[in-house]
Amino acid sequence: MDSRSEIIDDKNAVVQGQFLDEIVDLEEYAQRGESPPNCRGYRILVNGKHFIAEDSTITGREVLILAGLVPPETYTLRVKKAGQRPEKVELDETVDLRSPGIEKFKALPKDQTEG
């Protein structure tokens, strides 16, 4: 099969090479213990609400802005990975959404005395 061939998977999404032409839910992949594929978008959970990230990498600042938490400098962001404790994500730190185990993000307003 050549690289231009199209394959229809069980969700009726077109797979071209290694690209999945749909939006995948990161939490579902984390629960299955799988790495998300390269795809059109990634459904992320921030403070209990879903948002779509179009790129497989995103900065902490971009997560907060996507979730409408502005200005981002007034929030502390953490990422929760399956089986691990939440880890702080700095504003300019890049998170690879294709890495296995990312379940959700949690943002909390910074205390007046922080930062």
C-alpha positions as CSV (number, residue, x, y, z in Angstrom):
1,M,0.0,0.0,0.0
2,D,1.5,3.4,-1.0
3,S,1.6,6.4,1.3
4,R,-1.2,8.1,-0.7
5,S,-3.7,5.4,0.0
6,E,-6.6,6.2,2.3
7,I,-7.9,3.9,5.0
8,I,-11.2,4.3,6.8
9,D,-10.9,3.4,10.5
10,D,-13.7,2.2,12.8
11,K,-14.8,5.8,13.5
12,N,-15.1,6.5,9.8
13,A,-12.2,9.0,9.9
14,V,-9.9,9.2,7.0
15,V,-6.4,8.2,7.9
16,Q,-3.7,9.4,5.5
17,G,-0.3,8.1,6.4
18,Q,0.0,8.9,10.1
19,F,-2.5,11.7,10.1
20,L,-6.0,11.2,11.6
21,D,-8.5,13.7,10.1
22,E,-10.6,14.1,13.3
23,I,-10.4,15.7,16.7
24,V,-9.3,13.2,19.5
25,D,-10.1,13.4,23.2
26,L,-6.9,13.3,25.2
27,E,-8.7,12.0,28.3
28,E,-9.9,8.9,26.4
29,Y,-6.4,8.1,25.2
30,A,-5.0,8.6,28.7
31,Q,-7.5,6.2,30.1
32,R,-6.5,3.6,27.5
33,G,-2.8,4.2,28.2
34,E,-2.2,5.2,24.5
35,S,-0.4,8.1,22.9
36,P,-2.8,10.2,20.8
37,P,-2.2,10.1,17.0
38,N,-1.2,13.1,14.9
39,C,-4.6,14.6,14.1
40,R,-6.6,17.6,13.1
41,G,-7.2,18.7,16.8
42,Y,-6.9,17.7,20.4
43,R,-9.8,18.0,22.8
44,I,-8.4,19.1,26.2
45,L,-10.1,19.5,29.5
46,V,-9.4,22.7,31.5
47,N,-11.2,23.2,34.8
48,G,-13.9,20.8,33.8
49,K,-14.6,22.4,30.4
50,H,-13.5,21.0,27.0
51,F,-11.6,23.1,24.4
52,I,-10.0,22.2,21.1
53,A,-6.2,22.7,20.6
54,E,-5.3,22.6,16.9
55,D,-1.6,21.9,17.3
56,S,0.0,18.9,19.0
57,T,2.2,21.3,21.1
58,I,0.8,24.1,23.3
59,T,2.3,26.5,25.8
60,G,0.9,27.0,29.3
61,R,0.0,30.6,28.2
62,E,-1.9,29.2,25.2
63,V,-3.9,26.8,27.3
64,L,-5.0,29.6,29.6
65,I,-5.9,31.9,26.8
66,L,-7.8,29.1,25.0
67,A,-9.8,28.6,28.2
68,G,-10.5,32.3,28.5
69,L,-8.4,32.6,31.6
70,V,-6.8,36.0,31.0
71,P,-4.5,37.6,31.7
72,P,-2.7,34.3,31.9
73,E,-0.1,35.8,34.3
74,T,-2.7,35.7,37.0
75,Y,-3.2,31.9,36.9
76,T,-1.2,28.9,38.0
77,L,-1.6,26.0,35.5
78,R,-1.1,22.3,36.3
79,V,-1.3,19.3,34.0
80,K,-2.6,15.9,35.3
81,K,-1.2,12.8,33.7
82,A,-2.6,9.3,34.4
83,G,-1.1,7.7,37.5
84,Q,0.9,10.8,38.4
85,R,0.5,13.9,40.6
86,P,-0.3,17.2,38.8
87,E,2.7,19.1,37.6
88,K,3.1,22.8,37.3
89,V,3.3,24.2,33.7
90,E,5.0,27.5,33.3
91,L,3.5,30.1,30.9
92,D,6.2,29.6,28.3
93,E,6.6,25.9,28.8
94,T,5.6,23.7,25.9
95,V,3.4,20.6,26.5
96,D,3.3,17.9,23.9
97,L,-0.3,16.8,23.7
98,R,0.8,13.6,21.9
99,S,2.7,12.4,24.9
100,P,0.9,9.5,26.7
101,G,-1.2,10.0,29.8
102,I,-2.4,13.7,29.6
103,E,-5.8,13.7,31.2
104,K,-6.6,17.3,32.0
105,F,-5.4,20.8,33.0
106,K,-6.3,22.7,36.2
107,A,-5.9,26.4,36.5
108,L,-6.1,28.3,39.7
109,P,-6.0,32.1,40.3
110,K,-2.7,33.1,41.8
111,D,-2.8,34.4,45.4
112,Q,-2.3,38.2,45.6
113,T,1.1,37.5,47.2
114,E,2.3,35.1,44.5
115,G,4.3,35.9,41.4
